[in-house]
């Protein structure tokens, strides 16, 4: 209770005062984040890091070689001209059948009517359930109980000279209707396909 002579203090409340302070703090925070992004080359227009698997120094791969990276299920093929291919180790047929069967590189395998690649002998072979299929080392289907070329992952050599295999996307052959029966489509698949 107040005494008769005392007046209660008047509290002036500003409309939107607290809201303005919060907005100012949010705006300042956004400005700081944008400034940091520009300083460290971030954002939509910045050079984005390569996606996928860093396969090491590109120069370490000799021309006309096939190297298997089991952990990634990828064959890295360096052609005689120095270009790179990265091939998935599971054929289209086995992917569509959801099988665990994988292809292996056999340096003694023949590729039927396909001309061999310069400097590379052998082929990629699939032996599944008593059925055999063969692909040339560049993933081109040669013959057997399979179909379509082996899936290819895009490759790049980054600024440090490392070979990057983009495992987020690849070419793939898929049956348009019944598995293993033409027609087939070659398209782009994601890593989960």
C-alpha positions as CSV (number, residue, x, y, z in Angstrom):
1,X,0.0,0.0,0.0
2,X,1.1,3.4,-0.7
3,X,0.7,6.3,1.5
4,X,-1.6,9.1,0.4
5,X,1.2,11.4,-0.7
6,X,3.2,8.8,-2.6
7,X,2.5,8.3,-6.3
8,X,3.0,5.0,-7.9
9,X,5.9,5.2,-10.4
10,X,4.8,5.2,-14.0
11,X,6.2,2.5,-16.2
12,X,6.5,3.5,-19.8
13,X,6.4,0.6,-22.0
14,X,7.7,0.9,-25.5
15,X,5.9,-0.9,-28.1
16,X,8.0,-3.4,-30.1
17,X,11.2,-2.4,-28.1
18,X,12.1,-5.9,-27.3
19,X,11.2,-7.1,-30.7
20,X,13.5,-4.5,-32.3
21,X,16.4,-5.5,-30.2
22,X,16.0,-9.2,-31.2
23,X,15.7,-8.2,-34.9
24,X,18.9,-6.1,-34.6
25,X,20.8,-9.0,-33.1
26,X,19.6,-11.4,-35.8
27,X,20.5,-9.0,-38.5
28,X,24.0,-8.5,-37.0
29,X,24.5,-12.3,-36.7
30,X,23.4,-12.8,-40.4
31,X,25.9,-10.1,-41.5
32,X,28.7,-11.8,-39.6
33,X,27.9,-15.2,-41.1
34,X,27.8,-13.7,-44.6
35,X,31.1,-11.9,-44.0
36,X,32.8,-15.1,-42.8
37,X,31.4,-16.9,-45.9
38,X,33.0,-14.4,-48.2
39,X,36.3,-14.6,-46.3
40,X,36.5,-18.3,-46.5
41,X,35.1,-18.8,-50.0
42,X,31.8,-20.3,-49.0
43,X,28.3,-20.1,-50.5
44,X,26.5,-21.1,-53.7
45,X,29.1,-19.5,-56.0
46,X,32.2,-20.8,-54.2
47,X,34.3,-23.7,-55.4
48,X,32.6,-26.7,-53.8
49,X,34.7,-29.7,-52.6
50,X,34.7,-32.8,-54.8
51,X,32.2,-35.5,-53.8
52,X,33.1,-39.1,-53.5
53,X,36.3,-41.1,-53.0
54,X,39.8,-39.6,-53.1
55,X,41.7,-42.4,-54.8
56,X,45.1,-40.8,-54.1
57,X,47.6,-39.2,-56.4
58,X,46.6,-39.6,-60.1
59,X,50.3,-39.9,-61.1
60,X,50.6,-43.0,-59.0
61,X,48.4,-44.9,-61.5
62,X,50.5,-46.2,-64.4
63,X,49.0,-46.0,-67.9
64,X,47.3,-49.2,-69.1
65,X,46.6,-50.6,-65.6
66,X,43.5,-51.9,-63.8
67,X,43.4,-51.4,-60.0
68,X,40.7,-52.7,-57.7
69,X,39.6,-50.7,-54.6
70,X,37.7,-53.3,-52.7
71,X,36.4,-51.0,-50.0
72,X,34.7,-48.8,-52.6
73,X,33.7,-51.7,-55.0
74,X,35.4,-49.8,-57.8
75,X,37.9,-50.7,-60.5
76,X,40.1,-47.7,-61.5
77,X,41.3,-48.1,-65.1
78,X,44.0,-45.9,-66.4
79,X,44.0,-46.2,-70.2
80,X,47.2,-46.0,-72.2
81,X,46.4,-42.4,-73.2
82,X,46.4,-41.4,-69.5
83,X,42.7,-40.9,-69.1
84,X,40.8,-42.6,-66.2
85,X,37.7,-44.7,-65.8
86,X,36.0,-45.8,-62.6
87,X,33.8,-48.9,-63.0
88,X,31.4,-50.4,-60.4
89,X,32.2,-54.0,-59.6
90,X,28.6,-55.3,-59.9
91,X,26.9,-55.8,-63.2
92,X,23.5,-54.4,-64.2
93,X,22.0,-57.9,-64.1
94,X,23.2,-58.7,-60.6
95,X,22.0,-55.2,-59.4
96,X,18.6,-55.8,-60.8
97,X,18.5,-59.3,-59.3
98,X,19.8,-57.9,-56.0
99,X,22.6,-60.4,-56.0
100,X,25.9,-60.2,-54.1
101,X,27.9,-61.5,-57.1
102,X,30.7,-59.2,-58.2
103,X,33.0,-59.0,-61.2
104,X,36.7,-59.7,-60.9
105,X,39.6,-58.7,-63.2
106,X,41.2,-61.7,-65.0
107,X,44.3,-60.7,-67.1
108,X,43.9,-64.0,-69.1
109,X,40.3,-63.5,-70.1
110,X,39.5,-63.0,-73.7
111,X,36.9,-60.4,-74.9
112,X,35.4,-62.3,-77.8
113,X,35.0,-60.1,-80.9
114,X,35.9,-56.9,-79.1
115,X,39.3,-55.5,-79.9
116,X,41.5,-55.4,-76.8
117,X,42.4,-52.1,-75.3
118,X,46.0,-50.9,-76.1
119,X,48.3,-52.1,-73.4
120,X,45.7,-53.9,-71.3
121,X,45.1,-57.7,-71.7
122,X,42.3,-59.5,-70.0
123,X,38.8,-58.5,-68.9
124,X,36.3,-58.2,-66.1
125,X,34.6,-61.5,-65.5
126,X,31.5,-62.4,-63.6
127,X,30.9,-66.1,-62.6
128,X,27.5,-66.3,-60.9
129,X,25.5,-69.5,-60.4
130,X,27.5,-71.3,-63.1
131,X,26.9,-68.5,-65.7
132,X,29.8,-66.4,-67.0
133,X,29.8,-62.9,-68.5
134,X,32.8,-60.9,-69.7
135,X,33.5,-57.1,-70.1
136,X,36.5,-55.4,-71.6
137,X,38.7,-53.5,-69.1
138,X,36.9,-50.3,-70.1
139,X,33.5,-51.8,-69.0
140,X,32.1,-52.5,-72.5
141,X,30.1,-55.7,-72.5
142,X,31.8,-58.5,-74.5
143,X,29.7,-61.6,-74.2
144,X,28.0,-64.1,-71.8
145,X,25.1,-64.2,-69.4
146,X,25.0,-60.5,-68.7
147,X,24.0,-57.4,-70.6
148,X,25.0,-53.7,-70.8
149,X,28.2,-52.0,-70.0
150,X,29.5,-51.9,-66.4
151,X,28.4,-48.8,-64.5
152,X,30.8,-45.8,-64.7
153,X,31.5,-43.2,-62.0
154,X,32.7,-39.8,-63.1
155,X,36.3,-39.1,-62.4
156,X,38.3,-35.8,-62.0
157,X,41.8,-34.9,-61.0
158,X,41.6,-32.1,-58.4
159,X,44.0,-29.1,-57.9
160,X,46.2,-31.2,-55.7
161,X,46.7,-33.9,-58.4
162,X,44.4,-36.4,-56.6
163,X,42.1,-38.7,-58.5
164,X,38.5,-38.2,-57.3
165,X,35.9,-40.8,-58.0
166,X,32.4,-39.2,-57.7
167,X,30.5,-42.1,-56.0
168,X,27.2,-40.1,-55.8
169,X,26.3,-40.7,-59.4
170,X,27.0,-43.2,-62.2
171,X,25.9,-44.4,-65.6
172,X,23.9,-47.6,-65.4
173,X,22.1,-50.0,-67.8
174,X,18.6,-51.1,-66.7
175,X,16.0,-53.4,-68.3
176,X,13.1,-51.4,-69.6
177,X,10.7,-54.3,-68.8
178,X,11.7,-57.8,-67.8
179,X,15.1,-58.2,-66.1
180,X,17.7,-59.3,-68.6
181,X,15.5,-59.0,-71.6
182,X,15.9,-56.2,-74.2
183,X,15.3,-53.3,-74.6
184,X,17.8,-51.8,-72.1
185,X,18.2,-48.1,-71.2
186,X,21.5,-46.5,-70.2
187,X,20.8,-43.7,-67.8
188,X,22.2,-41.9,-64.8
189,X,21.7,-43.6,-61.4
190,X,22.4,-42.3,-57.9
191,X,24.5,-44.2,-55.4
192,X,21.4,-45.9,-53.9
193,X,20.2,-47.4,-57.3
